[in-house]
Amino acid sequence: MKLPIADARAVRAEVRRSLAGQGGPLAAVVTTMVIGAALGLVAPWALGRMVDVVIDEGASDRIWVLGIVMVCAALGFAGFTALGVVLSSRLFETALARLRERMFATSLSLPLERVERAGSGDLLSRATDDVDEVSSAIENVVPALSTSLFTVILTAVGLTALDWRFLGALVLVVPIYVLAVRWYLRHAPGIYAAERAAMGLRAQQVLGSIRGLRTVHEFDLAPKLSSRIGFHSWEVVRWTMRARIVQNRFYGRLNTAQFVAMAALLVIGYFLVGADALTVGATTTAMLFFLRLFDPIDALLLVIDELQSALASLARIVGVIEIGDGVLSTREESIALPAAGVLEARQVSFGYSASSPVLDEVDISIAIGETVALVGSSGAGKSTLAALLAGVFSPDRGRVNFGSVSLFDAPEVQRAQRIVLVSQEVHVFTGTLREDLALADPNADDAAMESALGRVLAGDWFDLLPDGLDTRVGDGGHRLTPMQAQQLALARVVLLDPPVVILDEATADAGSAGASLLERSAEAAIEGRSALIVAHRLSQARRADRIMLMDKGKIIETGSHEYLLQRAGRYAELWAAWSRHR
């Protein structure tokens, strides 16, 4: 399930929202640009007047006056144009900042299921590549639009004021421009959208490989993954080359329009001067006006290329924001979860796709204060069931309840506070250790944080940190071992104090030397809480109140360790095999 792409109406609505309250700055931009464009017409007019003065009077002081007027007008044009560009950039950069903030806030509030199913690479590409694309367009497109649009309009007015027949050249060339733009808009948007999507897939492949770097090294997956990343990179290149081909064909049409316009203008000027309907100076002014139109028109049309790419990116950004708006409306209708209760799943079935079911009508119940261990072979569906019980995924069929409330009728924040999932791969946030722990409880003081670390048996390595709670961890900071990172995650659980904890092979990375210590850390963290432990070590499952054995998406055995051994079923076989090889 991919993240959506917003339609044109939604994009326009989001742009209007980002520009809300900016009426004054927008009026200032328009006024400044109009004045600048009007001053830009003075120099061609003055040069045309010079031609008439020379023809009629020869050398004259009026030429010096006109020259001074040209210089002053040029300085005024440059000043007002620069001011307009600054004001417009500030206006639209402010709008982009609002859009970026909404995008980031929405990304953090998206349901985990939506992110997991779509792939975090797509979301990352939208939050980075697409935001950068829109930002680049504001830097390049806004100045071109803000200066060129007003210049084209006022220059057309100036041509009409000289002689309305000069509009014949415009009438002749406008259809060529229109056809060129229509052709471009028919071909370019789909190509740019495909290019952005290909970039998202490439980012997802790169991100997945980096996240699983240890596994890549252990199983020598680098050649295979490099080939896969290379394939997606070439997909980006192919779409980029298609975009360049469309651009070049578009530019060729623009050059044709320029040639036709100049030829038409020369013919019209020739006949007007020959019929004494216009002076040579006025015709010169018209020619200069028309020459002055080429750059703005080309600038307007050429930035369509970048504008299309930016609009494709903007549609992807707004698509994420729309999901966030939907999440907010859902939250308004949600039901609060109780402070404590039984966590149960009834007849739940789930598959990552319709053709590959993972869970088949599973029933499981975890009573208040009970510890349940979930065991089984790899691929049996243990982690998937843990994710369903934590609210990461919603079942295709069946219900998951906490207390008497469906887990998916409740706000996601409450689900995360009531049911905490600690997986094998935990994240150490960049910053100080105090800031990392404060994410679980912002009101916790130093004593509470140190107590939480001590409870999960992290005191030995914490005491050796150079700056205690002020030690920087995460990227660029003090490097924590996998076991220390898990203990930090368990300390966050203690500070959050949820009623239910789900440990999805959270002790798997400890290795044989640290397994016993990390298992005791986990036991300390879940003490007094309901807990589901997805165990890869049967020694950890043995101490649970109840053990459930999964196979092929079904629970096939359940009971205490002693009961399952006496039953002499599949669990007893697993225990015997595990006991022989430990």
N, C-alpha and C positions, 0 to 999 in steps of 0.2 A: 504494500500500500504506500504509494509515493505521497509526499507532501503536495498539496494542491498548488496550482498556479492561478492567480486572480485574473478575472476578466477586466476589460477596459473600464467598465463602470466602477468597479471596486477600486481600481487604481486611481481614477479621477477623484473618487470620494475620499480616499486616504490622503491624496495631495491637498485637497481642500482643507481637510482636517489639520494637516501639518502647517498650512498657511493661515489658519484661523488666528484672528487678532493682529494680523500684519497689514491691515489696510493702509495705515499711514506710510510705512516703509515702501509698500507697493506703489502708492501714488507718487512718492518722491522719486522712485526709479523711473516711472513713466515720464514725469515732468523733466527730469534731467536728460533723459534720452531724446525727448522731442527737441529740447533746446540744442543739444549737441548735434542732432541730425540737421536741424535748420541752419546752424552755423557752418556745417559741412557743405552746404549749397552755395555759400557766399563766394568761395574761391573760384569755382567754375564760372559763376555769373560775372565776377570782376574780370576774369581773364577774357571772357567774351566781350565785355565792354571795352577792354584795352584794344582788342582787334578793331572794333568800330571807331575808336578814337584815333588810332593810327591811320586808318583808311580815310577818315573824314578830315582830320586836323593835322596829321603828322605828329611830330614830337610835341608833347604837351605836358604841363604840370599835372593834368588830371591823371596821367599814368602813374605818377608817384603817389597820388592820393589813393588810387585804386590798389596800388601795391601795398600801401600801409593797411588798407582795409583787408586785403588778402591775408597779411601776416597776423593781424589781430583776430580775424575770423578763424584762421588755422589754429592759433593758440587757444582760442575759446573752444573750438571743436575738440581739440585734444584734451583740454581740461574737463569739459563736461562729459565727454565719452569715458574718460578714465574714472571720473566720479560715479558715473552710471554703472560701470562695470563693478566697481567696489561695492556700491549699494546693492546691486542685484546679486552679486556673489554672497554678500552678507545675508541677504534675505533668504536665498535658497539654501545656503549652508546651515542656517538656523532650522529651516524646514527639514533638511537631511538629518540634523542632530536629533530632532524630535522623532523622525522615522527610525533612526538607528536605536534610540532608547526604547521605543515601542517594540522593535524587532528583538532586541536583547531581552527585555522583560518578558516578552511572549515566549521566547525560546526557553527561558528558565521555568516557565509555568506550563509548558506543554505536557500532556499526559505521557508517562513513560512508554506506554504501549504504542502510542503514535510514533514516538522517536525510534523505538526499537524496530517496529515494522518497516518504517520508511528508511531507516539507516541513518546513523549519526553523521555520515559523510555528506549527505545531501543538506542536512541542516547546517553543518559547518561551512559548506560551500556558499550557502545563502547568506550566512552571517559574516563571511569574509569576502569571497570573490564578488558576490553580487553587490554588497554594500560598497566595495571599492569601485566597481564599475559605475554605479550611480554617482559616487563622489567624483570620479574622474570626469563624468559627463557634466557635472555642475561646474567643474573648473574650466572645461573646454567649450561646452555647448552653450551655457548661459551667456558668457561674454559675446559669442557669435550671434546668438539670437537677439540679445538685448541691443546690440549696436546695429546689426544688419537689418532687422525688421523695420525699425524706425527709419533707417536710411532709405530703404526701398520705397516705403510709403511716401515720404516727403519728396524724394527725388521724382517719383511718378507725378506728384502734384506740381513740382517745378516744371517738368516737361510739358504738362498740360497748360501751365501758365504761359510758356513760351509760344506754343502753337499746338492746338489740339490734334493736328494731323501727325505729330510725332508719335501719338499713341498707336498709330498704325503699326509701327515696328513692334510695340509691345503686344498688340493683338496678334501679330504674326508669330511671335516667339513664345507666347504663353502656352499655346497648345502643346508645343514641343516639350516645355518644362513639365506640364501636367501629365503628358503621356509617360515621360521619363520617371516622374515620381510615382505614378500609379503602377508602372511596371516594377519599380523597386519595392514598393510596399507590398506588392503581390508575392514577391520572391524572398525578400529579406527577413521578415519577422519569423517565419518558420525555421529558417536556417540559424538565426541567432538564438532562438529558443532551444533548438537542438544542440547548439554549441554549448550553451550554459548547462543543459542537462548532462551532456558528456563530461563537462568539467566536474559536475557533482558526482558522477559515477567514478571518475578518476580519483577525486578526493576521498571517496569512501574506500576505495581499494588501498590507497596509501595509508589512510588512518587505521584501517583494520590490520594492515601489516605491521605498523609501528606499535600498535597496542599489543599485538601478540608476538613481539620481537623475540622473547625467550623461546616460545614454541617454534618460531621460525628457525632459530639457531639449532634447537634440539633435534628437529626433524629434517634439517637441511631443506627447508622450503623456499629458500631465497631464489633459486633459479625459476621455480614455478611461479612464485608471486611476482618476480620481476617481469616475467613474460606476460602475466596478466595485467600488470600496471602498464607495461609497454603497449599492450593491445588497446587499453582505454586511452592512453596518451595519443596514440595514432588516430583514434576516433576523434579526439579533440582537434588534431592537426587536419584531418580530412574535412571536418565541418568548417574549420577556420579558412582553409583554402577555398572551399565553396563560397564562403562569405567574401573573400578577396576577389573572386571571379565576378560575382554579382556587383561588387563595388566598381571594378574596372569597366564593366559594360555600362554602368550608370554614369560614370565620369565621361565616357565617350559620347553619350547622349547630351550631356551638359555642354561639351565642347561644340557639338553640332549646333545647339541652340545659340551659343555665342556668335558663331560664324554667321548664321542667318540673321541675327539681330543687327550686327554691324553692317552687313550688306544692305539690309532694309533701311537703316538709318542714313547711310550715305546716299542712297537713291532718293529718299524723301527730301533730304537737305539740298541735294542738287536741283531738284525741280522747284523747290520753294525759293531758293536764291535766284534761279533763272527767271522765275515769274515775278521777281521783286516783292514777293510776299513776306520775305524775312531777310534781315541783314546777315552778312557773313559772320559778324560777331555773335549774333543770336544763334546762328547755326553751329558755330563753334561751341557756344555754351551748351546747346542741346547734345552735341557730340560728347562733350566732357561729362555732362550729366549721365549720358548713357554708359560711357566707359566707367563712370563711378558706380553704376548699378551692377556691373559684372561681379566685382569682388563680393559685395554683400549677398547677391543672389547665389553665387557659388558657395559662399560661406553657409548660407541658410540650407542649401540643398546638400552640401557635403556633410554637414553635421547631422543630417538625417541618418547617415550611417551609424554614427556613434549614438545618436538618440534612440535608434531602434534597438541597439544592443542594451542601452541603459533601461529602456522601457521593458525589455524582456527580463532584465534583472529585477526591476522594480515590481513587476508582476509576481515574480518568485518571492520577493520580500513580503509584499502585501498578502500573498497566499498564506504565509506563516502567521501574519498578524490576524488574518481572518479566523484562523484556527483558535487563536487566543481569545478573540471576541466570543467565539462559540463556547469555549471553555468557561468564560465568565458567566454567560447566560445559563449554562448548565449548573454552575455553582449556586446561582441564585435559587434554583429549584431543588438543590440537594438536601439530604437528610443527615442530621448530625449523628455521628457514631457514639455509642456509649463509652464511658471511661474504661470499662472492662467487660469481658464477655467471652463466650465460647466462639472460637474460630472454626468454622466448618464449611466443607464443600459437599454439595449434594448433586450426584449424577452429572458431574462436570465432564465435558468432552472439549478437546481443543486440538487444533492443528495449525501449523504456520502457513499451510496452504490447504485448499480443499482436497487435494490429492494425497496429502501425507498427514493423516491424523497422528497425534502424539499421545493424547490421553483419551481413554474410552470409558465414560460413565464411572468416574472415580468418586468414591465417598471417603471422606476423612473428617475427623473431628478432634480438636485439641481443647481439652477442658482448661479451666482457669488453674494456673499453677502446674499444669502437666507438661512433661517433656516427652516428645514423640520423636523417635529416630526413623528416618526414611533411608532404606538401603536398597541396593539392587545394582545390576550391571550397568556399564556405561550405555547410554541411549535408552534406558528404561523409561525415562520421562520424569526423573526426580527433580531436576532443576526447573523443568517447565511447571510442574505442580507447585514447587516453591514460589515461582514467579506469580502464578495465579493466586495463591493464598496471600501474597504480599500486595496484590493489586496492580502488578506490572502489566499483566495481560488479563483481558476479560475472556471468560469461557465462551465457546461457540454455543454450547448448550449447558444447562444446569445453573446453579447459583452458588455464590460464595458469600457467606454471611458472617458478620461479627456481631455477637449478641443477636438481636432480632432484626438487624438492618443489613440490607444487601450492601456489600462492600463498594459496589460501583454506583450506588445511589448517593454516596457520601462524598464530600469534598476530598480532592486528592491530598491536600495538606493534612487533613485529619487522618487519612489512611496511612500516610507516612509517619505520623506521630504515634499512632496506635500500633502499627505493625512495621517493624524495622527489619529489612533484609540486609544481611551482611554476606557478601559473596566471596568467592576465592580471590577475585581481583578487587582490591580496595584502592581508593584514591587518597593520596596525601595532598592536601591543598597547599598551594604556594603561599608562604607567609610565616609568621611565627607559630610556634606550637600552641601558644595561648589563643591565637586567632583561629587555628584549626579546631581546637576543642570548643571554642565559643560558638561555633556554628551549630552545635547540638543544644547548647544552653547559653544564650548571650548574657544571662544574669549570673552565671557561675563565677565565683571569686577564685583566687589562686588556690585556696585551701581545698575547695571542692574539686578543682581540676587535678590537683596532686593526689587527692583521695581516690578519684576515679582511676588514675593511672596505677596507683598502688593496688587497688582492688583487682585489677586485671593482671597483676604481677609484672607491671612494666617499670617498677621502681628502680630496678638495678641499672637499666640503661638510661633512664631519665636522670638519675643522679650523676651520670657521667657527661651529660650534655654541657657544653661550654657556657651557655647562658640560661640554662633552665627553661622556663616557659617562654622566654624571649628568644630562644634559639630558632633560627629560620630553618624551615623544612620545605620539602617539595623541590620544584625545579630551581637549581642554583643554590640550594641550601644544604643543610646537613642531610646526608643520605641515610634513610632508614632501611633496615633489612626487611624482607617480606614479612618475617615474623613480627618485627617491631611495628610495621605498618598495620598488621592485623590487630595487634594489641591497642594501637591508637584508635582504630575503628571500634573496637570493643569498649574502649574508654568513652568514646562518644555515645555509645549505647547506654552506658551507665548514667551519663549526664542527662541524656534525653529521657530516660526512665520510662520506656514504653511498656504496655502490658504484655505484648507479644513480640518475640524475637525469632527470626528465621535465619539459621546459619546454613548457607549453601556451600558446603565443603570449605568452610572458612579456615580450617586448619590444614588444608591440603598442601600449602606451600612451605610448611614449617620444616619438612624433612624429618627423618627419624630422630635426630638429636633433639629438635625442639618440639616434636609432636606432643610429648607429654606435658610440657610447660604450657603450650598454646591451648591444649585441651582443657587444662585447669583454668587458664585465663577465660576461656569460653564459658566454662561452668560457673565461674564467679560472676560473669556478666549476666547470665540468664537466671541466676538464683532469685527465686521469688517471682518469676514470670512464667507465662506460658511460652513454650519453645518448640520449634520444629527444627531438627538437626538433620540435614542431608549429609550423611556420614560416609566417608570412603574408608575409614578405619573402624572395624567392627568393635574394637575396644571402646570407642566412644559411644557406639550404639548400645553396647551392653549395659551401660549405666542409665539408660533412658527408662522412663516408666513403661513405655510401650514401644514396640518396634513394628514397622510396617515394611514389608518386602514388595518391591515393584518389579514388574516384568512386562515389557511390551505395552506400556501405557495402562496397566491394570495393577491393582493391589491384590496380590495372591495369597499373602499370609500376614497375620497380625497377631500380636500378643507380646508378653514379656519375654526376655531372653531365655529364661528357664523353660517357659511353656513351649517356645518354638524349638528348643533343643529336644525336649521330650517328644514333640510331634514328629521329629525326624523327617522333616520336609526339606524344601529348598534352602531355607535359612540354615538348618543344621548342616547341610552340605557345604554352604559358603563358610560357616564358622570353622568346620573341620579343615577345609582347604586353607583358610586364612591362618589358623593356628599352626599348621605345619610349616608355613613359609615366613612367619614373622621373625 
